[in-house]
Amino acid sequence: MGKTLLILLAGFAASFGVLAVGKNRRLIESVDRMTGQFSTYKVKNAATSGAYMALNKLYLNKTWRTGYSNLVIAGDTLGVTVIDNSADPSLGLYRVKVTASGRNGAANSQTQVVVFDRGSHEFAVWAKDTVINITTKDSLGMVNPALRMQKAPFMPKIDRQNLIDEADDQDHVRSGSKFKPEDGYPNGSFYYSGSTPNVTHVLGNLEVKSDRTVYGIFVVEGHVALAGDSKINGILYLPNTSSTITHTGNDSDESLVKGAVLTWGSMNGTGGNIAVRHFPQFIQKFIVNYAPENPPIRVLSWK
């Protein structure tokens, strides 16, 4: 009996020992997996942090292309490259690609961000749709096609309600199917009073006839037709995708917008020519008063 008991106890001890060894092995394997997962998350966070660091640099200086090399953060090694279309033409104009790579031992991760490094205010024409037969000029009146943006990658944030309210306060709301302002409308100046721009809200279509010059910011819900030798000293803002800006074709002379055009729709100068001259003074007033919440760079993709 005593010998049998000893044998049983020895068997139990051996079994428990085997179980303990197996349990410890599983524990070690579990800890290894957790360590591996932690390292993966850690380098992923490092790569993400590197991307944010680069975006902050670009926010402060759009020309920054230095990047980071072998930067150590909390034990992880970080590298960041910043390239634009001069290094990679496939990126397209005004696009900058940030690639942030983090590594720690066998663990590694990469974050890639593409940003647009221009604001809409830097263009004479900013259109969500197509732009055909439109001439863009710089502030000195020199032709510059680079100031034309069609199929825009994003539309800026505009305080449309504030514009509408301002037009109402100025008694510049124009109803009816078509508004044809007289020469000099509304007061012969871009400004309503002091440094406040004129704002006109056109509920239908706007048509500017030949030999007429009109002034201010025009918020047009419908279409815009510009005759030859017509002129707008100010900003055309069309917030609807169905809107168009066209040349009437009745007079082949050039029509001119001195300021900027911002449209969710399309532009077509066929039948004459529509020129848009970038005029920073008018654009700045529009931005400060009605579009202040637009950053200097815009993220287009993040992966």
C-alpha positions in Angstrom: 0.0 0.0 0.0 2.7 2.4 1.0 4.7 1.6 -2.2 1.6 2.1 -4.3 0.9 5.5 -2.7 4.4 6.6 -3.3 4.1 5.6 -7.0 0.8 7.5 -7.3 2.2 10.6 -5.6 5.3 10.4 -7.9 2.9 10.1 -10.9 0.9 13.1 -9.8 4.0 15.2 -9.3 5.3 14.3 -12.7 1.9 15.2 -14.3 1.7 18.5 -12.5 5.3 19.2 -13.6 4.4 18.5 -17.2 1.3 20.7 -16.9 3.3 23.5 -15.3 6.0 23.4 -18.0 3.3 23.5 -20.6 1.6 26.4 -18.9 4.8 28.3 -18.6 5.6 27.7 -22.2 2.2 29.0 -23.2 2.7 32.0 -20.9 6.0 32.7 -22.5 4.6 32.4 -26.0 1.7 34.7 -25.0 4.1 37.3 -23.7 6.2 37.0 -26.9 3.1 37.6 -28.9 2.1 40.6 -26.8 5.6 42.0 -27.0 5.5 41.6 -30.8 2.1 43.3 -31.0 3.2 46.1 -28.8 6.3 46.6 -31.0 4.1 46.7 -34.1 1.7 49.2 -32.5 4.6 51.3 -31.2 6.4 51.6 -34.6 3.0 52.3 -36.3 2.5 55.2 -33.8 6.0 56.3 -34.5 5.3 56.5 -38.3 2.1 58.3 -37.7 3.8 60.8 -35.4 6.5 61.3 -38.1 3.8 62.2 -40.6 2.2 64.7 -38.2 5.6 66.2 -37.5 6.2 66.7 -41.3 2.7 68.2 -41.8 3.3 70.7 -39.0 6.6 71.7 -40.8 4.8 72.0 -44.1 2.0 74.1 -42.4 4.7 76.5 -41.3 6.8 76.4 -44.4 5.3 74.9 -47.6 8.7 74.8 -49.2 10.2 72.5 -46.6 11.5 69.2 -48.1 14.3 68.2 -45.7 12.5 65.4 -43.9 14.0 63.4 -41.0 16.7 60.7 -41.0 17.3 58.1 -38.3 15.5 60.1 -35.7 15.0 58.1 -32.5 11.8 58.4 -30.6 11.2 56.3 -27.5 13.5 53.6 -28.8 11.9 53.6 -32.3 13.9 54.8 -35.3 12.0 57.2 -37.6 12.7 58.4 -41.1 10.6 60.9 -43.1 10.9 61.8 -46.8 9.1 64.8 -48.4 8.9 65.0 -52.2 6.9 67.1 -54.7 6.1 66.7 -58.4 9.6 68.0 -59.3 10.9 64.7 -57.9 7.9 62.6 -58.9 5.9 64.1 -61.8 3.2 61.4 -61.3 2.1 63.3 -58.2 0.6 66.1 -60.2 1.0 69.9 -59.6 1.0 71.4 -56.1 1.0 67.9 -54.5 3.6 66.9 -51.8 4.0 63.3 -50.7 5.1 62.6 -47.1 6.4 59.1 -46.3 7.1 58.3 -42.7 8.8 55.0 -41.7 9.2 53.6 -38.2 11.2 50.6 -37.2 12.3 48.7 -34.1 14.0 45.4 -34.6 11.9 43.2 -36.8 8.9 45.5 -36.5 8.4 48.3 -39.1 5.5 50.5 -40.3 4.9 53.2 -42.9 2.5 56.1 -43.2 2.1 57.9 -46.5 0.3 61.3 -46.8 -0.4 63.4 -49.9 -1.2 67.0 -49.4 -2.1 69.9 -51.7 0.2 72.8 -50.8 -1.7 75.7 -52.3 -4.9 77.6 -51.2 -7.7 78.6 -53.6 -6.9 82.3 -53.0 -3.6 81.8 -54.9 -5.5 81.1 -58.1 -7.4 83.4 -60.4 -9.9 80.6 -61.2 -10.8 77.8 -58.8 -13.4 75.5 -60.4 -14.8 72.2 -59.3 -15.7 71.4 -62.9 -14.1 72.0 -66.3 -12.6 75.3 -67.5 -12.5 75.9 -71.3 -11.3 78.9 -73.3 -10.5 81.0 -70.2 -7.4 83.1 -69.9 -5.9 83.7 -66.4 -3.6 86.6 -65.7 -1.4 87.6 -62.8 -1.9 90.8 -60.8 0.2 92.8 -63.4 -2.0 91.5 -66.3 0.5 89.0 -67.7 -1.0 85.7 -68.9 -0.3 82.9 -66.5 -2.1 79.5 -67.1 -0.8 78.2 -63.8 -3.4 80.5 -62.1 -6.2 78.3 -63.5 -7.4 75.4 -61.5 -10.1 73.1 -62.9 -11.4 69.8 -61.4 -10.2 71.2 -58.1 -9.3 68.5 -55.6 -11.3 70.2 -52.9 -13.5 73.3 -52.4 -12.6 75.9 -49.7 -14.9 76.5 -46.8 -16.9 79.6 -47.5 -19.3 81.3 -45.0 -22.2 81.4 -47.5 -24.7 82.4 -45.0 -22.6 85.4 -43.9 -22.4 86.5 -47.5 -26.2 86.2 -48.0 -26.8 88.1 -44.7 -24.4 90.9 -45.8 -26.1 91.2 -49.2 -29.5 91.5 -47.4 -28.1 94.2 -45.0 -26.8 96.1 -48.0 -30.2 95.7 -49.8 -28.3 93.9 -52.6 -30.5 90.9 -53.1 -31.7 90.5 -56.7 -34.6 88.2 -57.5 -36.1 87.3 -60.8 -34.8 85.0 -63.5 -32.1 87.3 -64.8 -30.3 90.3 -63.3 -28.6 92.8 -65.7 -26.8 95.4 -63.7 -26.3 98.9 -65.0 -22.8 100.3 -65.6 -21.2 101.2 -62.3 -23.4 98.9 -60.2 -23.8 99.2 -57.2 -21.8 102.3 -56.4 -18.8 102.5 -58.7 -16.5 100.8 -56.1 -15.6 97.4 -54.8 -16.4 98.7 -51.3 -19.8 99.3 -49.8 -18.5 101.4 -46.9 -15.0 101.7 -45.5 -13.2 98.4 -46.0 -16.5 96.4 -46.3 -16.9 95.0 -49.8 -20.2 95.2 -51.7 -22.0 91.9 -51.7 -24.8 91.1 -54.2 -26.9 87.9 -53.9 -28.3 87.0 -57.3 -31.1 84.4 -56.9 -31.3 83.7 -60.6 -28.9 84.4 -63.4 -26.4 87.2 -63.8 -25.7 88.8 -67.2 -23.2 91.7 -67.6 -23.7 93.5 -70.9 -21.0 95.0 -73.1 -19.3 98.3 -72.0 -20.5 97.8 -68.5 -18.3 97.5 -65.3 -19.8 96.2 -62.1 -18.3 96.0 -58.6 -18.1 93.8 -55.6 -18.7 90.2 -54.6 -21.4 88.4 -56.6 -23.0 85.3 -55.1 -24.8 83.8 -58.0 -27.2 80.9 -57.6 -27.8 80.4 -61.3 -25.6 81.0 -64.3 -23.4 83.9 -65.4 -23.2 85.3 -68.9 -20.5 87.9 -69.7 -20.6 89.9 -72.9 -17.6 91.1 -74.8 -16.0 94.2 -73.2 -17.8 93.7 -69.9 -15.9 93.9 -66.7 -16.4 92.7 -63.1 -14.1 94.3 -60.5 -14.5 91.8 -57.7 -15.2 88.1 -57.0 -17.6 85.7 -58.7 -18.8 83.0 -56.3 -21.1 80.3 -57.7 -21.9 77.7 -54.9 -24.0 75.3 -57.1 -22.6 72.5 -59.2 -25.2 73.1 -62.0 -24.0 76.7 -62.5 -22.0 77.8 -65.6 -20.0 80.9 -66.5 -20.1 81.6 -70.3 -19.3 84.3 -72.9 -22.5 85.5 -74.6 -20.8 85.3 -78.0 -22.6 88.5 -79.2 -19.3 90.4 -79.1 -16.0 88.6 -79.5 -14.1 91.2 -77.4 -12.6 90.0 -74.2 -14.7 90.1 -71.0 -12.7 90.6 -67.8 -13.1 89.6 -64.1 -10.5 91.5 -62.1 -10.4 89.6 -58.8 -11.1 85.9 -58.9 -13.7 83.3 -59.8 -14.7 80.6 -57.3 -17.2 78.1 -58.7 -18.6 74.7 -58.0 -19.7 74.6 -61.7 -17.9 75.0 -65.0 -16.6 77.9 -67.1 -16.6 78.2 -70.9 -15.4 81.2 -72.8 -16.2 79.9 -76.3 -17.6 82.6 -78.5 -15.2 85.2 -77.3 -12.8 85.1 -74.4 -13.1 85.4 -70.7 -10.1 86.7 -68.9 -9.7 86.5 -65.1 -7.0 88.7 -63.6 -5.8 87.7 -60.1 -6.2 90.7 -57.9 -4.9 90.1 -54.4 -6.6 93.1 -52.8 -10.1 91.9 -53.6 -9.3 88.3 -52.9 -7.9 89.1 -49.5 -11.0 91.0 -48.5 -13.1 88.0 -49.5 -10.9 85.5 -47.6 -10.7 87.6 -44.4 -14.4 88.3 -44.2 -16.0 85.1 -45.6 -13.4 82.3 -45.8 -11.0 82.6 -42.9 -11.0 78.9 -41.9 -8.9 77.5 -44.7 -5.5 76.0 -43.9 -2.5 76.7 -46.2 -2.2 72.9 -47.0 -4.9 70.3 -47.4 -4.6 66.5 -46.9 -5.8 64.7 -50.0 -5.0 61.1 -48.9 -3.7 59.2 -45.9 -2.7 55.6 -45.8 
